[in-house]
């Protein structure tokens, strides 16, 4: 599908997805639904991008760069809450000196987000899981302050060589977590003694409770 020409057109397309199942949409685009539920996450994102006309692919920019809007699919559990934290972008393990939060890929990705819920309860068969009602969101000054505080703290720890000491407990709304195909996926990073070490790639993630708050405010 061609990219949406406006935010209104994007919102109209997203609204039309509500209630549609993974199987319906996969059939429309000639894609097979994997038998292993663990492989569904990639399919859900691919289907959403196809149906909405996203253009960024894997590039470090918003999915609808011409509109400044990022697309985030959110697995929702049986109680209607986000089932997991939300991946935002890759975290650089060699932060450039002088880079500020406002110029970071994370800030660009979160400036304007289209949240698209998808059922993820194990009680619902994979092929019958449906998309929910999409919501557009822009961070409030309070949201930006929390994100900036966490980003600066985590980025400082990385630049000082303490990347391997950062755990999922760090950060109020933002987490820095391993982001690789498996534990053997390694990249270079600065160690605590100023020497290069090998470690897993990292990504920035939004905590599930923060995403839940965003979605509740967007209703």
Secondary structure, DSSP 8 states (H G I E B T S, - for coil): ----SSHHHHHHHHHHHTT-BHHHHHHHTT----SSGGGHHHHHHHHHHHHHT---TTSSS-TBTTTTBEEEEEEE-TTSSBSS-EEEEEE-SS--TT--GGGSHHHHHHSSEEEEEEE--TTS-GGG-BB---EEE---HHHHHHHHHHHHHHHHHHHTT-GGG--TTS-SSEEEEE-SSSTT-EEEEE-TTS-EEEEE-EEEEE-HHHHHHHHHHT-
